[in-house]
Amino acid sequence: MVAVLSLLLSIIFLVLAVIHFNWFSGGTFGFEASLPTKENGERVLNPKKIDSAIVGFALLAFCCFYFYKSGVATVYLPNWVMQYTGWIIALLFFIRAIGDFKYVGFFKSVKQTTFGTLDTTYYAPLCLVISSVGIIIEILN
């Protein structure tokens, strides 16, 4: 079960990394809808291309972590890396799911924007699923 769940997270992180690398290389698919905005349409964040690359590499690292965790490939990392990284990733995505109480997460106050609707419907639930599956993996492992 740990192997299947780890591979599932690995695939999710790979897809998310590819999307961020697409934005880094100039792609625009989903870019505007992925950024929180104020009610007047003004962006809350104005990321640069390098920001997309940094997030893409972090997501790719998470992908590799769960790929190794699945047992499909073997990598020799210090025990503490394998022991704590999964908990840290789960915590990060749990915090993202909760949000900042204004523009992002389940408890946001600005909900009637394109991002707000997509965040409530897709982004925050995905973060909660990632966090929950990560916690299950750590408990079972």
N, CA, C and O atoms as a MOPAC input file, in Angstrom:
PM7 MOZYME 1SCF
protein

 N      0.81300 1    -1.19300 1     0.00000 1
 C      0.00000 1     0.00000 1     0.00000 1
 C      0.86500 1     1.26800 1     0.00000 1
 O      0.54600 1     2.24000 1    -0.68500 1
 N      1.95700 1     1.25100 1     0.77100 1
 C      2.86600 1     2.39700 1     0.80600 1
 C      3.43800 1     2.64800 1    -0.58400 1
 O      3.56700 1     3.79600 1    -1.00800 1
 N      3.77900 1     1.57900 1    -1.28800 1
 C      4.35600 1     1.72800 1    -2.62500 1
 C      3.36800 1     2.39000 1    -3.57900 1
 O      3.74100 1     3.29100 1    -4.33000 1
 N      2.12600 1     1.95700 1    -3.55700 1
 C      1.11200 1     2.51300 1    -4.46000 1
 C      0.84200 1     3.98000 1    -4.12500 1
 O      0.78700 1     4.82100 1    -5.02200 1
 N      0.67500 1     4.28700 1    -2.84700 1
 C      0.42800 1     5.67400 1    -2.44300 1
 C      1.62400 1     6.56800 1    -2.75600 1
 O      1.45400 1     7.71500 1    -3.17000 1
 N      2.82400 1     6.04700 1    -2.56000 1
 C      4.03700 1     6.81600 1    -2.87400 1
 C      4.13300 1     7.09900 1    -4.36500 1
 O      4.49600 1     8.20300 1    -4.76800 1
 N      3.81000 1     6.10800 1    -5.18000 1
 C      3.82400 1     6.32100 1    -6.63200 1
 C      2.75000 1     7.32400 1    -7.04800 1
 O      2.97000 1     8.13100 1    -7.95100 1
 N      1.60200 1     7.27500 1    -6.39900 1
 C      0.54400 1     8.24200 1    -6.68500 1
 C      1.03700 1     9.66600 1    -6.41400 1
 O      0.86900 1    10.55100 1    -7.25300 1
 N      1.64200 1     9.88700 1    -5.24900 1
 C      2.17500 1    11.22000 1    -4.94400 1
 C      3.29800 1    11.60000 1    -5.89800 1
 O      3.41600 1    12.76100 1    -6.29000 1
 N      4.11200 1    10.63800 1    -6.26800 1
 C      5.19900 1    10.90600 1    -7.20400 1
 C      4.65100 1    11.41100 1    -8.54000 1
 O      5.18200 1    12.36100 1    -9.11300 1
 N      3.60100 1    10.78000 1    -9.02500 1
 C      2.98500 1    11.19600 1   -10.29200 1
 C      2.36200 1    12.58400 1   -10.15800 1
 O      2.52200 1    13.42700 1   -11.04000 1
 N      1.65500 1    12.81900 1    -9.05800 1
 C      1.05200 1    14.14500 1    -8.83600 1
 C      2.12900 1    15.22400 1    -8.83500 1
 O      1.97400 1    16.26000 1    -9.48300 1
 N      3.21700 1    14.98600 1    -8.11300 1
 C      4.28800 1    15.98400 1    -8.04900 1
 C      4.97500 1    16.16100 1    -9.39900 1
 O      5.38700 1    17.27000 1    -9.73800 1
 N      5.10500 1    15.09200 1   -10.17000 1
 C      5.70200 1    15.20600 1   -11.49900 1
 C      4.83700 1    16.08500 1   -12.39900 1
 O      5.35800 1    16.95500 1   -13.09700 1
 N      3.53400 1    15.87000 1   -12.38800 1
 C      2.62500 1    16.68300 1   -13.20300 1
 C      2.70800 1    18.15300 1   -12.78400 1
 O      2.77800 1    19.04000 1   -13.63400 1
 N      2.69900 1    18.40400 1   -11.48900 1
 C      2.79500 1    19.78500 1   -11.00400 1
 C      4.13500 1    20.41900 1   -11.37900 1
 O      4.18900 1    21.60200 1   -11.71600 1
 N      5.21100 1    19.63900 1   -11.32300 1
 C      6.53200 1    20.15300 1   -11.71600 1
 C      6.54700 1    20.51700 1   -13.19700 1
 O      7.07100 1    21.56500 1   -13.57400 1
 N      5.97700 1    19.66000 1   -14.03500 1
 C      5.93200 1    19.93000 1   -15.48000 1
 C      5.16300 1    21.22200 1   -15.75300 1
 O      5.57700 1    22.02500 1   -16.58900 1
 N      4.05400 1    21.42400 1   -15.05800 1
 C      3.28300 1    22.66400 1   -15.23200 1
 C      4.14300 1    23.87900 1   -14.87600 1
 O      4.13900 1    24.87000 1   -15.60600 1
 N      4.87400 1    23.81400 1   -13.77200 1
 C      5.71800 1    24.94500 1   -13.36800 1
 C      6.87900 1    25.16100 1   -14.33900 1
 O      7.24200 1    26.30300 1   -14.61800 1
 N      7.46200 1    24.08500 1   -14.85100 1
 C      8.53300 1    24.23800 1   -15.84500 1
 C      7.98100 1    24.80300 1   -17.14900 1
 O      8.68000 1    25.53700 1   -17.84800 1
 N      6.74400 1    24.47100 1   -17.48200 1
 C      6.09800 1    25.05100 1   -18.65400 1
 C      5.98400 1    26.56800 1   -18.48600 1
 O      6.25700 1    27.31700 1   -19.42400 1
 N      5.58500 1    27.01700 1   -17.30400 1
 C      5.49800 1    28.46200 1   -17.05000 1
 C      6.87600 1    29.10000 1   -17.11000 1
 O      7.02400 1    30.21000 1   -17.62000 1
 N      7.88200 1    28.40900 1   -16.59600 1
 C      9.25000 1    28.92300 1   -16.64700 1
 C      9.70500 1    29.11900 1   -18.08700 1
 O     10.39200 1    30.09100 1   -18.40000 1
 N      9.32200 1    28.19600 1   -18.95900 1
 C      9.76300 1    28.26400 1   -20.35400 1
 C      8.85700 1    29.13600 1   -21.22200 1
 O      9.01200 1    29.16000 1   -22.44300 1
 N      7.91700 1    29.84900 1   -20.60700 1
 C      7.10300 1    30.79600 1   -21.35900 1
 C      5.67800 1    30.35600 1   -21.61900 1
 O      4.89900 1    31.12000 1   -22.18900 1
 N      5.31600 1    29.16000 1   -21.22400 1
 C      3.94300 1    28.69400 1   -21.40200 1
 C      2.98600 1    29.48300 1   -20.52800 1
 O      3.37200 1    30.02000 1   -19.48900 1
 N      1.74800 1    29.54700 1   -20.95500 1
 C      0.75900 1    30.32600 1   -20.20200 1
 C     -0.42900 1    29.49200 1   -19.73900 1
 O     -1.31800 1    30.01600 1   -19.06800 1
 N     -0.46300 1    28.20900 1   -20.08100 1
 C     -1.60000 1    27.35900 1   -19.72900 1
 C     -1.85600 1    27.38400 1   -18.22100 1
 O     -1.02000 1    26.93300 1   -17.43900 1
 N     -3.00100 1    27.90600 1   -17.82300 1
 C     -3.39700 1    27.90600 1   -16.42300 1
 C     -2.67800 1    28.90100 1   -15.53600 1
 O     -2.93100 1    28.95000 1   -14.33200 1
 N     -1.78900 1    29.69300 1   -16.10400 1
 C     -0.97300 1    30.59000 1   -15.28100 1
 C     -1.82800 1    31.63000 1   -14.55800 1
 O     -1.73300 1    31.77500 1   -13.34000 1
 N     -2.65600 1    32.34700 1   -15.30200 1
 C     -3.46800 1    33.40900 1   -14.69300 1
 C     -4.40800 1    32.85500 1   -13.62800 1
 O     -4.60100 1    33.47400 1   -12.58200 1
 N     -4.98700 1    31.70200 1   -13.89300 1
 C     -5.95000 1    31.10800 1   -12.95400 1
 C     -5.27700 1    30.55000 1   -11.70700 1
 O     -5.94900 1    30.23500 1   -10.72400 1
 N     -3.96000 1    30.42900 1   -11.74200 1
 C     -3.24900 1    29.85500 1   -10.59600 1
 C     -2.75700 1    30.91200 1    -9.61000 1
 O     -2.15300 1    30.58400 1    -8.58900 1
 N     -3.01800 1    32.17000 1    -9.91900 1
 C     -2.53700 1    33.25800 1    -9.06400 1
 C     -3.69700 1    33.92400 1    -8.33100 1
 O     -4.68700 1    34.31200 1    -8.95100 1
 N     -3.57300 1    34.05700 1    -7.00900 1
 C     -4.64200 1    34.72300 1    -6.26000 1
 C     -4.74900 1    36.19800 1    -6.64100 1
 O     -3.75200 1    36.87200 1    -6.89900 1
 N     -5.99200 1    36.67200 1    -6.66800 1
 C     -6.24300 1    38.07500 1    -6.99400 1
 C     -7.15700 1    38.69800 1    -5.94500 1
 O     -7.89300 1    38.01300 1    -5.23300 1
 N     -7.07900 1    40.01400 1    -5.88100 1
 C     -8.01800 1    40.76000 1    -5.04100 1
 C     -9.36400 1    40.78400 1    -5.76500 1
 O     -9.45700 1    40.37600 1    -6.92300 1
 N    -10.39200 1    41.25500 1    -5.09100 1
 C    -11.72200 1    41.29500 1    -5.70500 1
 C    -11.77100 1    42.17400 1    -6.95000 1
 O    -12.61100 1    41.96300 1    -7.82500 1
 N    -10.87400 1    43.16100 1    -7.03600 1
 C    -10.83800 1    44.04500 1    -8.20400 1
 C    -10.01800 1    43.46100 1    -9.35500 1
 O     -9.85100 1    44.11500 1   -10.38500 1
 N     -9.50400 1    42.23600 1    -9.19200 1
 C     -8.74800 1    41.57500 1   -10.25000 1
 C     -7.24700 1    41.77000 1   -10.16400 1
 O     -6.50200 1    41.14800 1   -10.92200 1
 N     -6.79100 1    42.61400 1    -9.26100 1
 C     -5.35400 1    42.85700 1    -9.10200 1
 C     -4.69100 1    41.62700 1    -8.48000 1
 O     -5.17100 1    41.08100 1    -7.48600 1
 N     -3.58300 1    41.20400 1    -9.08100 1
 C     -2.85300 1    40.04100 1    -8.56400 1
 C     -2.26700 1    40.31000 1    -7.18700 1
 O     -1.78200 1    41.40400 1    -6.90000 1
 N     -2.32300 1    39.29600 1    -6.35200 1
 C     -1.68600 1    39.36100 1    -5.04100 1
 C     -0.21100 1    39.00900 1    -5.18200 1
 O      0.63700 1    39.56700 1    -4.48600 1
 N      0.08900 1    38.08500 1    -6.08200 1
 C      1.46600 1    37.65900 1    -6.36300 1
 C      1.80100 1    37.98300 1    -7.80800 1
 O      0.94600 1    37.89100 1    -8.68900 1
 N      3.03900 1    38.35700 1    -8.04500 1
 C      3.53600 1    38.58600 1    -9.40000 1
 C      4.84700 1    37.82900 1    -9.56900 1
 O      5.91900 1    38.43300 1    -9.59300 1
 N      4.76100 1    36.50600 1    -9.68600 1
 C      5.98600 1    35.70000 1    -9.74400 1
 C      6.75700 1    35.90700 1   -11.04400 1
 O      6.18500 1    36.15600 1   -12.10500 1
 N      8.05900 1    35.79500 1   -10.92000 1
 C      8.94000 1    35.84300 1   -12.08600 1
 C      9.12600 1    34.41700 1   -12.60000 1
 O      8.76000 1    33.45300 1   -11.92800 1
 N      9.69000 1    34.29700 1   -13.78200 1
 C      9.91300 1    32.96100 1   -14.34600 1
 C     10.79800 1    32.11200 1   -13.44700 1
 O     10.57500 1    30.91000 1   -13.30600 1
 N     11.79700 1    32.73100 1   -12.84100 1
 C     12.70500 1    31.97800 1   -11.97100 1
 C     11.95400 1    31.39000 1   -10.77800 1
 O     12.31400 1    30.32400 1   -10.28000 1
 N     10.91400 1    32.08300 1   -10.32000 1
 C     10.10000 1    31.55300 1    -9.21600 1
 C      9.41700 1    30.25100 1    -9.62700 1
 O      9.33700 1    29.30600 1    -8.84200 1
 N      8.92700 1    30.21200 1   -10.86100 1
 C      8.31100 1    28.98300 1   -11.37200 1
 C      9.33000 1    27.85700 1   -11.44600 1
 O      9.00900 1    26.70600 1   -11.15300 1
 N     10.55600 1    28.18400 1   -11.83700 1
 C     11.60700 1    27.16200 1   -11.91000 1
 C     11.94600 1    26.63500 1   -10.52200 1
 O     12.10800 1    25.42900 1   -10.34100 1
 N     12.05600 1    27.52200 1    -9.54700 1
 C     12.38100 1    27.09700 1    -8.17900 1
 C     11.29900 1    26.17200 1    -7.64000 1
 O     11.59900 1    25.12200 1    -7.07300 1
 N     10.03500 1    26.56400 1    -7.81800 1
 C      8.93200 1    25.71200 1    -7.36300 1
 C      8.93200 1    24.39900 1    -8.14400 1
 O      8.68900 1    23.33600 1    -7.57300 1
 N      9.20400 1    24.47000 1    -9.44500 1
 C      9.26900 1    23.25900 1   -10.26100 1
 C     10.32200 1    22.28400 1    -9.75800 1
 O     10.07300 1    21.08000 1    -9.68800 1
 N     11.50400 1    22.79600 1    -9.40600 1
 C     12.56100 1    21.91800 1    -8.88300 1
 C     12.19000 1    21.34500 1    -7.51700 1
 O     12.50300 1    20.19100 1    -7.22500 1
 N     11.52700 1    22.13900 1    -6.68200 1
 C     11.07700 1    21.62200 1    -5.37900 1
 C     10.06300 1    20.49600 1    -5.58900 1
 O     10.14700 1    19.45200 1    -4.94300 1
 N      9.11300 1    20.70900 1    -6.48900 1
 C      8.11400 1    19.67300 1    -6.77300 1
 C      8.76200 1    18.43100 1    -7.37300 1
 O      8.35100 1    17.30900 1    -7.07700 1
 N      9.77300 1    18.62800 1    -8.21500 1
 C     10.49800 1    17.49000 1    -8.78000 1
 C     11.25500 1    16.73400 1    -7.69300 1
 O     11.33100 1    15.50600 1    -7.73200 1
 N     11.81000 1    17.45100 1    -6.73400 1
 C     12.47800 1    16.79600 1    -5.59900 1
 C     11.47200 1    15.98500 1    -4.78700 1
 O     11.77900 1    14.87300 1    -4.35600 1
 N     10.26700 1    16.53100 1    -4.57400 1
 C      9.22200 1    15.78700 1    -3.86200 1
 C      8.83400 1    14.53800 1    -4.65200 1
 O      8.61000 1    13.47300 1    -4.07800 1
 N      8.75900 1    14.68300 1    -5.97900 1
 C      8.46400 1    13.54500 1    -6.85600 1
 C      9.50500 1    12.45200 1    -6.66500 1
 O      9.15700 1    11.28300 1    -6.49800 1
 N     10.76700 1    12.82300 1    -6.69000 1
 C     11.85400 1    11.85000 1    -6.51600 1
 C     11.80100 1    11.21400 1    -5.13500 1
 O     12.00700 1    10.00800 1    -5.00000 1
 N     11.52800 1    12.01200 1    -4.10800 1
 C     11.44400 1    11.47600 1    -2.75000 1
 C     10.40500 1    10.36000 1    -2.68100 1
 O     10.68800 1     9.27800 1    -2.16500 1
 N      9.20800 1    10.61600 1    -3.19600 1
 C      8.15800 1     9.59600 1    -3.11500 1
 C      8.41700 1     8.43200 1    -4.06800 1
 O      7.98700 1     7.30900 1    -3.80500 1
 N      9.11300 1     8.69100 1    -5.16900 1
 C      9.49700 1     7.59200 1    -6.06000 1
 C     10.45400 1     6.65500 1    -5.33000 1
 O     10.30600 1     5.43500 1    -5.39900 1
 N     11.43300 1     7.22600 1    -4.63200 1
 C     12.35900 1     6.40600 1    -3.83600 1
 C     11.63300 1     5.72600 1    -2.68300 1
 O     11.92100 1     4.57600 1    -2.35200 1
 N     10.69300 1     6.43800 1    -2.07400 1
 C      9.93200 1     5.89300 1    -0.94800 1
 C      9.10300 1     4.68100 1    -1.38600 1
 O      8.83300 1     3.78600 1    -0.58500 1
 N      8.70200 1     4.65800 1    -2.66400 1
 C      7.88700 1     3.54000 1    -3.17300 1
 C      8.68200 1     2.24500 1    -3.26500 1
 O      8.10300 1     1.16000 1    -3.30000 1
 N     10.00400 1     2.35700 1    -3.30400 1
 C     10.84200 1     1.17200 1    -3.41600 1
 C     11.14300 1     0.76700 1    -4.84400 1
 O     11.85200 1    -0.21400 1    -5.06900 1
 N     10.61500 1     1.50700 1    -5.82000 1
 C     10.86900 1     1.18600 1    -7.22600 1
 C     12.34400 1     1.38600 1    -7.55500 1
 O     12.93100 1     0.61200 1    -8.31100 1
 N     12.92700 1     2.41500 1    -6.98900 1
 C     14.34900 1     2.68900 1    -7.18700 1
 C     15.01000 1     2.77400 1    -5.81700 1
 O     14.36700 1     3.08900 1    -4.81600 1
 N     16.28000 1     2.49200 1    -5.79600 1
 C     17.02100 1     2.54700 1    -4.54000 1
 C     17.96700 1     3.73400 1    -4.57000 1
 O     18.67400 1     3.96900 1    -5.54900 1
 N     17.96000 1     4.45900 1    -3.49400 1
 C     18.88500 1     5.56600 1    -3.33700 1
 C     19.37700 1     5.51800 1    -1.89700 1
 O     18.62700 1     5.18300 1    -0.98000 1
 N     20.61800 1     5.84900 1    -1.72000 1
 C     21.19500 1     5.80400 1    -0.38300 1
 C     21.28900 1     7.21600 1     0.17100 1
 O     22.22000 1     7.96700 1    -0.12000 1
 N     20.30000 1     7.54400 1     0.97400 1
 C     20.25100 1     8.84100 1     1.64300 1
 C     20.36200 1     8.60100 1     3.14100 1
 O     20.05600 1     7.50900 1     3.62000 1
 N     20.79300 1     9.60000 1     3.87400 1
 C     20.82100 1     9.43200 1     5.33100 1
 C     19.42400 1     9.06700 1     5.85000 1
 O     18.41300 1     9.52200 1     5.31400 1
 N     19.38500 1     8.25300 1     6.88400 1
 C     18.09900 1     7.81200 1     7.43700 1
 C     17.20300 1     8.97900 1     7.82000 1
 O     15.98800 1     8.91900 1     7.63000 1
 N     17.79400 1    10.04300 1     8.36000 1
 C     16.97700 1    11.17300 1     8.79800 1
 C     16.24900 1    11.82600 1     7.63300 1
 O     15.15800 1    12.36700 1     7.81400 1
 N     16.83600 1    11.78700 1     6.43200 1
 C     16.17400 1    12.37100 1     5.26100 1
 C     14.88800 1    11.61100 1     4.96200 1
 O     13.82900 1    12.21200 1     4.77800 1
 N     14.98600 1    10.29200 1     4.91700 1
 C     13.80700 1     9.48100 1     4.62800 1
 C     12.81200 1     9.51800 1     5.79100 1
 O     11.60900 1     9.36300 1     5.58400 1
 N     13.30400 1     9.72000 1     6.99100 1
 C     12.44600 1     9.70700 1     8.17100 1
 C     11.63600 1    10.99800 1     8.31800 1
 O     10.46800 1    10.94600 1     8.70100 1
 N     12.23300 1    12.14800 1     8.02200 1
 C     11.57600 1    13.42500 1     8.30600 1
 C     11.01300 1    14.14300 1     7.08200 1
 O     10.07600 1    14.93000 1     7.21800 1
 N     11.54800 1    13.89700 1     5.90900 1
 C     11.11900 1    14.63900 1     4.72600 1
 C      9.63800 1    14.44600 1     4.42900 1
 O      8.94600 1    15.40600 1     4.09200 1
 N      9.15100 1    13.23600 1     4.54700 1
 C      7.73200 1    12.97900 1     4.28900 1
 C      6.82200 1    13.77100 1     5.20800 1
 O      5.79300 1    14.29100 1     4.77700 1
 N      7.20300 1    13.86300 1     6.48500 1
 C      6.42100 1    14.65100 1     7.44200 1
 C      6.45600 1    16.13600 1     7.08400 1
 O      5.44700 1    16.83100 1     7.19600 1
 N      7.61900 1    16.61500 1     6.65600 1
 C      7.75900 1    18.03200 1     6.30100 1
 C      6.90500 1    18.36600 1     5.08000 1
 O      6.22600 1    19.39200 1     5.05900 1
 N      6.93800 1    17.50100 1     4.06000 1
 C      6.12400 1    17.72400 1     2.86000 1
 C      4.64100 1    17.72800 1     3.22900 1
 O      3.88900 1    18.59900 1     2.79000 1
 N      4.22500 1    16.75400 1     4.03600 1
 C      2.81700 1    16.68500 1     4.45600 1
 C      2.41500 1    17.94900 1     5.21000 1
 O      1.32200 1    18.47400 1     4.99800 1
 N      3.28300 1    18.43700 1     6.08100 1
 C      2.99300 1    19.65000 1     6.84400 1
 C      2.87900 1    20.87100 1     5.92700 1
 O      1.97700 1    21.69200 1     6.09400 1
 N      3.79100 1    20.98900 1     4.96000 1
 C      3.74000 1    22.11100 1     4.01700 1
 C      2.40800 1    22.15500 1     3.27300 1
 O      1.79400 1    23.21500 1     3.14700 1
 N      1.97000 1    21.00900 1     2.78600 1
 C      0.73200 1    20.98000 1     2.01500 1
 C     -0.50300 1    21.11800 1     2.90600 1
 O     -1.54000 1    21.60000 1     2.45000 1
 N     -0.40700 1    20.70200 1     4.16400 1
 C     -1.50400 1    20.93200 1     5.10100 1
 C     -1.64800 1    22.42600 1     5.37900 1
 O     -2.75800 1    22.95700 1     5.40800 1
 N     -0.51900 1    23.09200 1     5.58200 1
 C     -0.54200 1    24.54300 1     5.80500 1
 C     -1.10500 1    25.25500 1     4.57900 1
 O     -1.88400 1    26.19900 1     4.71400 1
 N     -0.71500 1    24.80900 1     3.38200 1
 C     -1.24700 1    25.41200 1     2.15000 1
 C     -2.75700 1    25.19300 1     2.05200 1
 O     -3.48300 1    26.08900 1     1.62200 1
 N     -3.23600 1    24.01900 1     2.44500 1
 C     -4.67500 1    23.74500 1     2.39500 1
 C     -5.43600 1    24.66500 1     3.34700 1
 O     -6.50500 1    25.16900 1     3.00200 1
 N     -4.89200 1    24.88400 1     4.53300 1
 C     -5.52800 1    25.80200 1     5.48600 1
 C     -5.49800 1    27.21900 1     4.92600 1
 O     -6.51100 1    27.91800 1     4.93900 1
 N     -4.34200 1    27.64000 1     4.43900 1
 C     -4.22500 1    28.92000 1     3.76200 1
 C     -3.84200 1    30.08400 1     4.64900 1
 O     -3.43900 1    29.91800 1     5.80100 1
 N     -3.98200 1    31.27100 1     4.07500 1
 C     -3.58700 1    32.50500 1     4.76300 1
 C     -4.78500 1    33.26000 1     5.34000 1
 O     -4.62700 1    34.35400 1     5.88000 1
 N     -5.96400 1    32.68800 1     5.22900 1
 C     -7.21800 1    33.24900 1     5.73400 1
 C     -7.69400 1    34.47400 1     4.95300 1
 O     -8.67600 1    35.10700 1     5.33900 1
 N     -7.01200 1    34.81000 1     3.86600 1
 C     -7.47100 1    35.93500 1     3.04400 1
 C     -7.67500 1    35.49600 1     1.59300 1
 O     -8.78900 1    35.57400 1     1.07700 1
 N     -6.60100 1    35.03300 1     0.92600 1
 C     -6.69200 1    34.72700 1    -0.49600 1
 C     -6.55100 1    33.24700 1    -0.83600 1
 O     -6.96400 1    32.82800 1    -1.91700 1
 N     -5.98100 1    32.45300 1     0.05300 1
 C     -5.58900 1    31.07800 1    -0.26500 1
 C     -6.10600 1    30.12400 1     0.80300 1
 O     -6.13600 1    30.46300 1     1.98500 1
 N     -6.50900 1    28.93500 1     0.38500 1
 C     -6.86600 1    27.87700 1     1.32200 1
 C     -8.35400 1    27.79200 1     1.61600 1
 O     -9.15100 1    28.59500 1     1.13200 1
 N     -8.70600 1    26.80400 1     2.41600 1
 C    -10.10700 1    26.56300 1     2.74300 1
 C    -10.73900 1    27.70000 1     3.53500 1
 O    -11.95000 1    27.90500 1     3.45000 1
 N     -9.96000 1    28.43000 1     4.29000 1
 C    -10.50000 1    29.45400 1     5.17600 1
 C    -10.29500 1    30.86800 1     4.64800 1
 O    -10.27800 1    31.82400 1     5.42400 1
 N    -10.13800 1    31.00800 1     3.33800 1
 C     -9.92700 1    32.33400 1     2.74000 1
 C    -11.20700 1    33.15900 1     2.81100 1
 O    -12.31100 1    32.61500 1     2.83700 1
 N    -11.04500 1    34.46200 1     2.84000 1
 C    -12.20700 1    35.35600 1     2.85800 1
 C    -12.55800 1    35.85100 1     1.45900 1
 O    -13.72100 1    36.15200 1     1.19100 1
 N    -11.57300 1    35.94100 1     0.55800 1
 C    -11.82400 1    36.36300 1    -0.82000 1
 C    -12.07300 1    35.09800 1    -1.64400 1
 O    -11.13600 1    34.39600 1    -2.02200 1
 N    -13.34900 1    34.82100 1    -1.91600 1
 C    -13.72500 1    33.56000 1    -2.57100 1
 C    -14.31900 1    33.74900 1    -3.95800 1
 O    -14.38800 1    32.78700 1    -4.72300 1
 N    -14.74100 1    34.93500 1    -4.30100 1
 C    -15.50900 1    35.14200 1    -5.52300 1
 C    -14.65900 1    35.53900 1    -6.73100 1
 O    -15.17000 1    36.14800 1    -7.67100 1
 N    -13.38300 1    35.20500 1    -6.71500 1
 C    -12.51900 1    35.45000 1    -7.87100 1
 C    -12.33100 1    34.12700 1    -8.61200 1
 O    -12.70300 1    33.06800 1    -8.10700 1
 N    -11.75700 1    34.19200 1    -9.80000 1
 C    -11.47800 1    32.96000 1   -10.54700 1
 C    -10.58000 1    32.05000 1    -9.73300 1
 O    -10.85000 1    30.85600 1    -9.60100 1
 N     -9.50500 1    32.61700 1    -9.18300 1
 C     -8.61100 1    31.81100 1    -8.35700 1
 C     -9.33800 1    31.27600 1    -7.12900 1
 O     -9.18800 1    30.10500 1    -6.78100 1
 N    -10.12000 1    32.11700 1    -6.47400 1
 C    -10.83200 1    31.69700 1    -5.27200 1
 C    -11.72300 1    30.49400 1    -5.52000 1
 O    -11.76300 1    29.56200 1    -4.71700 1
 N    -12.43500 1    30.52000 1    -6.63200 1
 C    -13.30100 1    29.39400 1    -6.98700 1
 C    -12.47900 1    28.14500 1    -7.27600 1
 O    -12.80100 1    27.06200 1    -6.78700 1
 N    -11.42100 1    28.28900 1    -8.06600 1
 C    -10.57200 1    27.14000 1    -8.39500 1
 C     -9.84400 1    26.61600 1    -7.16500 1
 O     -9.65300 1    25.40800 1    -7.02200 1
 N     -9.44100 1    27.51400 1    -6.28500 1
 C     -8.75700 1    27.09700 1    -5.06700 1
 C     -9.69300 1    26.27800 1    -4.18100 1
 O     -9.29700 1    25.24600 1    -3.63800 1
 N    -10.91700 1    26.73400 1    -4.03900 1
 C    -11.89100 1    26.00300 1    -3.22000 1
 C    -12.22700 1    24.65200 1    -3.83800 1
 O    -12.38800 1    23.66100 1    -3.12500 1
 N    -12.33200 1    24.61200 1    -5.16400 1
 C    -12.75800 1    23.39500 1    -5.85400 1
 C    -11.62800 1    22.40300 1    -6.08300 1
 O    -11.83200 1    21.19600 1    -5.95100 1
 N    -10.43000 1    22.89500 1    -6.42700 1
 C     -9.34700 1    21.99500 1    -6.83500 1
 C     -8.06300 1    22.12000 1    -6.01400 1
 O     -7.57700 1    21.12800 1    -5.47000 1
 N     -7.51000 1    23.33500 1    -5.92100 1
 C     -6.16600 1    23.49800 1    -5.36900 1
 C     -6.07500 1    23.11400 1    -3.89600 1
 O     -5.23000 1    22.30100 1    -3.52200 1
 N     -6.93700 1    23.69000 1    -3.05300 1
 C     -6.89400 1    23.37600 1    -1.61500 1
 C     -7.22500 1    21.90300 1    -1.34300 1
 O     -6.54600 1    21.27300 1    -0.53200 1
 N     -8.25900 1    21.33000 1    -2.00300 1
 C     -8.50000 1    19.89400 1    -1.78500 1
 C     -7.31900 1    19.02200 1    -2.21700 1
 O     -7.00500 1    18.03200 1    -1.55700 1
 N     -6.66200 1    19.38700 1    -3.32600 1
 C     -5.48900 1    18.62600 1    -3.75300 1
 C     -4.39900 1    18.69700 1    -2.69000 1
 O     -3.76200 1    17.69000 1    -2.38500 1
 N     -4.18600 1    19.86900 1    -2.13200 1
 C     -3.18000 1    20.00900 1    -1.07100 1
 C     -3.54300 1    19.16600 1     0.14100 1
 O     -2.66600 1    18.56600 1     0.76300 1
 N     -4.82100 1    19.11500 1     0.48300 1
 C     -5.26100 1    18.29900 1     1.61600 1
 C     -5.08300 1    16.81400 1     1.32000 1
 O     -4.69500 1    16.05000 1     2.20400 1
 N     -5.36100 1    16.39800 1     0.09000 1
 C     -5.15100 1    14.99300 1    -0.30500 1
 C     -3.66900 1    14.65000 1    -0.23800 1
 O     -3.29900 1    13.60700 1     0.30100 1
 N     -2.81500 1    15.52000 1    -0.78200 1
 C     -1.37000 1    15.28400 1    -0.73400 1
 C     -0.91200 1    15.14900 1     0.71200 1
 O     -0.15700 1    14.23600 1     1.04700 1
 N     -1.36500 1    16.05100 1     1.56300 1
 C     -0.99100 1    16.00600 1     2.97300 1
 C     -1.48900 1    14.72700 1     3.63900 1
 O     -0.73800 1    14.06800 1     4.35800 1
 N     -2.73100 1    14.38100 1     3.40700 1
 C     -3.32100 1    13.18500 1     4.02900 1
 C     -2.62500 1    11.91300 1     3.57700 1
 O     -2.31100 1    11.04800 1     4.39400 1
 N     -2.38600 1    11.79900 1     2.28100 1
 C     -1.69900 1    10.61200 1     1.76300 1
 C     -0.27200 1    10.56000 1     2.30500 1
 O      0.21800 1     9.48800 1     2.65700 1
 N      0.39300 1    11.70900 1     2.37400 1
 C      1.74000 1    11.75100 1     2.94500 1
 C      1.76600 1    11.28100 1     4.39000 1
 O      2.66800 1    10.54500 1     4.79200 1
 N      0.77800 1    11.70600 1     5.17200 1
 C      0.69600 1    11.27400 1     6.57300 1
 C      0.43100 1     9.77600 1     6.65600 1
 O      1.03600 1     9.08400 1     7.47500 1
 N     -0.46600 1     9.27300 1     5.81700 1
 C     -0.74900 1     7.82700 1     5.80100 1
 C      0.51500 1     7.04200 1     5.47700 1
 O      0.80400 1     6.02900 1     6.11400 1
 N      1.26700 1     7.51400 1     4.48500 1
 C      2.52100 1     6.84000 1     4.11700 1
 C      3.47000 1     6.80400 1     5.30700 1
 O      4.06700 1     5.76700 1     5.59600 1
 N      3.61200 1     7.92900 1     5.99500 1
 C      4.53700 1     7.98400 1     7.13100 1
 C      4.08000 1     7.08600 1     8.27700 1
 O      4.90600 1     6.44800 1     8.93100 1
 N      2.79000 1     7.03300 1     8.52200 1
 C      2.27500 1     6.18000 1     9.59800 1
 C      2.47500 1     4.70200 1     9.27000 1
 O      2.85100 1     3.91100 1    10.13500 1
 N      2.22200 1     4.33800 1     8.01400 1
 C      2.34500 1     2.93300 1     7.61100 1
 C      3.78600 1     2.48500 1     7.44100 1
 O      4.07500 1     1.28800 1     7.46900 1
 N      4.67600 1     3.42300 1     7.26800 1
 C      6.06300 1     3.06800 1     6.97100 1
 C      6.85300 1     2.76100 1     8.20500 1
 O      8.03900 1     2.44500 1     8.11600 1

